[in-house]
Amino acid sequence: MGTSMEYSENIKLRKAQRRVEALKGFYKHLLVYIIVNIALFIV
């Protein structure tokens, strides 16, 4: 009976996990960008 609800929750969980991974990737690149720019500014 609850399989369609579990399926729906599973899809929402996967979407949320993908969103978190995308955000983590964004912040990693942002950090690298900032570090590189500081290094270029110093040199």
N, CA and C atoms as a LAMMPS dump frame, in Angstrom:
ITEM: TIMESTEP
0
ITEM: NUMBER OF ATOMS
129
ITEM: BOX BOUNDS ff ff ff
-5.0000000000000000e+02 5.0000000000000000e+02
-5.0000000000000000e+02 5.0000000000000000e+02
-5.0000000000000000e+02 5.0000000000000000e+02
ITEM: ATOMS id mol type element x y z
1 1 1 N 0.815 -1.206 0
2 1 2 C 0 0 0
3 1 3 C 0.856 1.266 0
4 2 1 N 1.892 1.31 0.829
5 2 2 C 2.697 2.514 0.945
6 2 3 C 3.821 2.598 -0.072
7 3 1 N 3.822 1.694 -1.051
8 3 2 C 4.95 1.67 -1.991
9 3 3 C 5.02 2.925 -2.847
10 4 1 N 3.874 3.468 -3.274
11 4 2 C 3.922 4.675 -4.102
12 4 3 C 4.413 5.863 -3.287
13 5 1 N 4.058 5.9 -2.009
14 5 2 C 4.521 6.986 -1.158
15 5 3 C 6.028 6.832 -0.902
16 6 1 N 6.479 5.613 -0.67
17 6 2 C 7.906 5.363 -0.46
18 6 3 C 8.689 5.719 -1.722
19 7 1 N 8.136 5.384 -2.885
20 7 2 C 8.784 5.689 -4.16
21 7 3 C 8.928 7.202 -4.321
22 8 1 N 7.862 7.927 -4.001
23 8 2 C 7.873 9.382 -4.105
24 8 3 C 8.914 9.983 -3.159
25 9 1 N 8.975 9.474 -1.932
26 9 2 C 9.948 9.963 -0.965
27 9 3 C 11.367 9.657 -1.435
28 10 1 N 11.542 8.488 -2.049
29 10 2 C 12.855 8.09 -2.553
30 10 3 C 13.312 9.042 -3.658
31 11 1 N 12.405 9.423 -4.531
32 11 2 C 12.735 10.368 -5.603
33 11 3 C 13.123 11.721 -5.009
34 12 1 N 12.357 12.185 -4.022
35 12 2 C 12.671 13.465 -3.376
36 12 3 C 14.037 13.41 -2.707
37 13 1 N 14.336 12.287 -2.062
38 13 2 C 15.628 12.13 -1.397
39 13 3 C 16.763 12.183 -2.409
40 14 1 N 16.598 11.494 -3.532
41 14 2 C 17.645 11.504 -4.566
42 14 3 C 17.847 12.904 -5.134
43 15 1 N 16.754 13.635 -5.357
44 15 2 C 16.87 15.004 -5.87
45 15 3 C 17.602 15.887 -4.87
46 16 1 N 17.28 15.721 -3.601
47 16 2 C 17.938 16.515 -2.559
48 16 3 C 19.426 16.174 -2.489
49 17 1 N 19.757 14.898 -2.597
50 17 2 C 21.159 14.489 -2.557
51 17 3 C 21.926 15.073 -3.737
52 18 1 N 21.307 15.071 -4.919
53 18 2 C 21.959 15.65 -6.099
54 18 3 C 22.175 17.146 -5.908
55 19 1 N 21.172 17.818 -5.318
56 19 2 C 21.286 19.252 -5.088
57 19 3 C 22.433 19.54 -4.115
58 20 1 N 22.554 18.73 -3.076
59 20 2 C 23.636 18.907 -2.102
60 20 3 C 24.984 18.685 -2.775
61 21 1 N 25.097 17.652 -3.59
62 21 2 C 26.356 17.388 -4.298
63 21 3 C 26.715 18.547 -5.222
64 22 1 N 25.715 19.103 -5.9
65 22 2 C 25.962 20.238 -6.796
66 22 3 C 26.453 21.45 -6.004
67 23 1 N 25.84 21.688 -4.857
68 23 2 C 26.256 22.818 -4.029
69 23 3 C 27.674 22.615 -3.489
70 24 1 N 27.977 21.397 -3.077
71 24 2 C 29.325 21.114 -2.585
72 24 3 C 30.345 21.348 -3.682
73 25 1 N 30.035 20.92 -4.898
74 25 2 C 30.928 21.141 -6.026
75 25 3 C 31.118 22.614 -6.303
76 26 1 N 30.039 23.376 -6.224
77 26 2 C 30.1 24.821 -6.449
78 26 3 C 31.03 25.482 -5.437
79 27 1 N 30.862 25.132 -4.166
80 27 2 C 31.673 25.765 -3.134
81 27 3 C 33.141 25.348 -3.214
82 28 1 N 33.403 24.116 -3.645
83 28 2 C 34.793 23.702 -3.835
84 28 3 C 35.448 24.535 -4.925
85 29 1 N 34.737 24.726 -6.04
86 29 2 C 35.282 25.53 -7.134
87 29 3 C 35.444 26.985 -6.716
88 30 1 N 34.495 27.483 -5.943
89 30 2 C 34.589 28.86 -5.462
90 30 3 C 35.821 29.04 -4.586
91 31 1 N 36.062 28.079 -3.717
92 31 2 C 37.233 28.144 -2.845
93 31 3 C 38.522 28.149 -3.67
94 32 1 N 38.613 27.284 -4.654
95 32 2 C 39.796 27.238 -5.52
96 32 3 C 39.96 28.565 -6.256
97 33 1 N 38.861 29.117 -6.752
98 33 2 C 38.891 30.394 -7.465
99 33 3 C 39.444 31.499 -6.567
100 34 1 N 38.97 31.539 -5.321
101 34 2 C 39.421 32.569 -4.387
102 34 3 C 40.906 32.397 -4.073
103 35 1 N 41.33 31.159 -3.815
104 35 2 C 42.742 30.902 -3.501
105 35 3 C 43.637 31.295 -4.67
106 36 1 N 43.246 30.936 -5.883
107 36 2 C 44.051 31.27 -7.065
108 36 3 C 44.129 32.791 -7.234
109 37 1 N 43.015 33.468 -7.042
110 37 2 C 43.037 34.928 -7.194
111 37 3 C 43.898 35.594 -6.13
112 38 1 N 43.863 35.092 -4.907
113 38 2 C 44.731 35.654 -3.854
114 38 3 C 46.195 35.413 -4.232
115 39 1 N 46.51 34.219 -4.706
116 39 2 C 47.885 33.909 -5.099
117 39 3 C 48.333 34.825 -6.24
118 40 1 N 47.464 35.054 -7.21
119 40 2 C 47.818 35.94 -8.334
120 40 3 C 47.989 37.383 -7.858
121 41 1 N 47.18 37.787 -6.916
122 41 2 C 47.274 39.145 -6.393
123 41 3 C 48.603 39.346 -5.654
124 42 1 N 49.035 38.336 -4.918
125 42 2 C 50.296 38.417 -4.166
126 42 3 C 51.479 38.464 -5.131
127 43 1 N 51.417 37.671 -6.179
128 43 2 C 52.518 37.629 -7.153
129 43 3 C 52.398 38.837 -8.041
